[in-house]
Each structure stands twice: as C-alpha cells, then as structure tokens.
C-alpha cells in the first residue's frame, strides 16, 4: 500500500486491501465512504503533545510533498525500505 494512495485515494486503496484479503467494502456507493478528518489520536496520553497531532488536512500539508514524506527517515531507513518494499 503506497502512502500517497492512502492520502489521495483512500477509498480505492481501502477497497483494494479489502479485496486482496478476501473481503469487500460494505457499499460501492462512494458517498458511503467517510473520511476521518480529525486526528485519530485521542486523549492526553495519546502519542505526545496535542499540538503535534495532525488532522487529515494537516497530514496533506505536512506529508503531501516529497520532502515531507521522507522527513525523519535516515538514509539507512530509506535504503532498507527500498530493498524490502520494491521487489
């Protein structure tokens, strides 16, 4: 599953994952697919400071560029991911 597919085409990506696992979406009607636009991280103890949590729009802005997508990864991380994921 490619990151950009989850961000820009979530319904189609989820449908493909469901079908790969032998399942299906509950409905083929696109209006029945609901985006979660708030942060999925809830509560005071959920993954650090609340100011660092992202909504759907925040994630598009923060990670929707090549620079943002790879931010935080070392060259060793990227080399390992490339060797395992691009087969």
C-alpha positions in Angstrom: 0.0 0.0 0.0 1.6 3.2 -1.1 1.4 6.2 1.3 0.3 8.6 -1.4 -2.6 6.3 -2.3 -3.9 6.3 1.3 -3.7 10.1 1.4 -5.0 11.0 -2.1 -7.2 7.9 -3.0 -8.2 6.4 0.3 -11.4 4.8 -0.8 -9.7 3.0 -3.7 -6.8 1.9 -1.6 -9.0 0.5 1.1 -11.1 -1.3 -1.5 -8.0 -2.9 -2.9 -6.8 -4.0 0.5 -10.2 -5.5 1.4 -10.4 -7.4 -1.9 -6.9 -8.7 -1.5 -7.8 -10.1 1.9 -11.0 -11.7 0.5 -13.4 -9.0 1.8 -15.2 -6.1 0.2 -16.4 -2.6 1.1 -19.8 -2.5 2.6 -21.1 -0.4 -0.3 -19.9 0.5 -3.8 -21.5 3.9 -3.3 -18.7 6.5 -2.9 -20.9 8.6 -0.6 -20.9 5.8 1.9 -17.1 6.1 2.4 -16.4 8.5 5.2 -13.1 10.4 5.7 -11.9 10.8 9.3 -10.7 14.4 9.2 -9.9 14.9 12.9 -6.8 13.4 14.5 -7.1 9.7 15.2 -5.1 10.2 18.3 -7.3 11.0 21.2 -6.8 11.7 24.9 -4.0 13.3 26.9 -1.6 10.3 26.8 -2.0 9.5 23.0 1.3 9.8 21.3 2.7 13.0 22.7 1.7 16.6 22.8 -1.7 17.5 21.3 -0.1 20.4 19.3 1.9 17.8 17.3 -1.2 15.8 16.2 -2.4 16.1 12.7 -5.9 16.2 11.1 -6.4 14.9 7.5 -5.7 18.4 6.1 -2.7 18.8 8.3 -1.4 15.5 7.1 -1.9 16.5 3.5 0.1 19.7 4.1 2.8 18.1 6.2 3.4 14.9 4.3 2.0 15.6 0.8 5.3 16.6 -0.6 8.4 14.6 -1.4 10.3 16.4 1.3 7.6 15.9 3.9 7.1 12.3 3.0 10.7 11.4 3.8 11.2 13.7 6.7 12.5 11.9 9.7 14.0 8.9 7.8 17.7 8.3 7.7 19.5 7.2 4.6 19.7 3.7 6.2 15.9 3.7 6.8 15.3 4.6 3.1 17.8 2.0 1.8 16.2 -0.7 3.9 12.7 0.2 2.9 13.7 0.3 -0.7 15.3 -3.1 -0.5 12.3 -4.7 1.1 9.3 -2.9 -0.5 10.4 -2.5 -4.1 10.6 -6.2 -5.0 
